[in-house]
């Protein structure tokens, strides 16, 4: 009906303009976007300390001869220092692997004085501005004999399940109270070195034992892992020694090696599946990394190699979890060397490595120095965020109104941050320096390797004073206890951006409020 009415008006000759404005039809009002300023940034090639990533320092202490962490030493490690264990390279270390060896305690509770010493170690890490990767075990010693393993023979010296669970329960308050300085925790407890292999109580898949794991062994290990996950706050991840350990925990003891990896939708949810990562303590040691990618079977299935399937699983799953470890054997050279003869950086990138041991094995690590790729590895372990450009308001913004900005970045690192942290835009008044903080919705954990684009609306308050404001990006630690600590803030890999006095990243842009 409306169409025919309109046609009648047109046929009436001229009466159409009396109903609708001819001017509006002939000259429609077009939307004109507000002007913007685009700021371009220059990448930096320098190496520097950033939290929860890079080469870590390895420390070990024993319950029967406890050596506490030294704050001055931890602080020194944050600066450029020689690697341990014969390393011919220098590193910045914000991570400290802490091996707690509970020798002599395989049949009794943890004594109160030991718990106090453990607490003091976490306090030392906090004072020094570093984070710990803790692992508990009962022995780090081996002995030879006439067993099939030759150099490593039983009894191995770990503890039964009831004792392990008792100790985890005792450690729970410490873990809860000190999660701010725990980067992630390794499962530990089972077997020599806490590596969940040579064990007196949780199955022996070596040639000394049944050469696979039984259903009861998997159930016992799952129970221990569950206790550790429950002991830690949901904000922290646990690393297991093999991908299959995660599969059997998530999907059950009959889970096939083709079980599904973590998905983007499941990542960072706080559920157990999203909180289990991997530590490979024989990284680049061979085709299967000394059993890392083995299928250990169960009561009804045999053990066997599953390298291709489990490594593919790890590549997909590791994208969303805490991943690290150490090298252990250089016999896989030249494959574990720099490209193009080797594939060290390619594998680290594909498996999303965030950290490695600087003390072991430097027969491997030093080859990266000689091969020319160590500087890249040092910078690219974990995340490395490079600002490319930013788009900001090109005209004044009225107080109480909203404005948008865009940051285009590139993550040159092998991984994204595995722990949650806020992203904040800081407006700092040019007159007087007062700061106004705006929390952004961006999840920095999802700034995966490659291109990253962030567009955020910022709603100003009507009471925001008029004037010019410098814009800065802050990526602090999520913990209230560390949020104001510069040592725990992320630094972008750009020239003339980092503010060492505040831990902010200058965006070199200004917005005017009127």
Protein Blocks (a to p, Z undefined) as FASTA:
>chain_A
ZZmmmmmmmmnooplmmmpcfklmmmccdddddddddddddddfbdcddehiajdddddd
dfklccdddfklmmmmmpccddeehiabdcddfbdcddddfehilmbccdfklmmmmmmm
mmmmmmnopacdddddfbfcdcddfbfnlmaccdehiacfklmmmmmmmmmmmmmmmmmm
mmbacfklnoghhlopacfklopabfklnopacfklmmmmmmmmmmmmmmpcfkbccddf
bfklmmmmmnojkbcfkbccddfklgonlpaklmcccddfbghibjnonollccebjfkb
ccdddkkmmmmmmmmmmmmmccddddfbfklpcklmccfkbmmlmmmmmnopabdcfkbc
fklmmmmmmnopmmmmmmmgojadddfbdcddfbdcdehiacddddddddfbfbdcfbdc
ddddddddfbhopacddddfbdfklmcghjddddddddddfklccdddddddddddfbfk
lmmpmklpccdddehkbcfknopacehiacddZZ
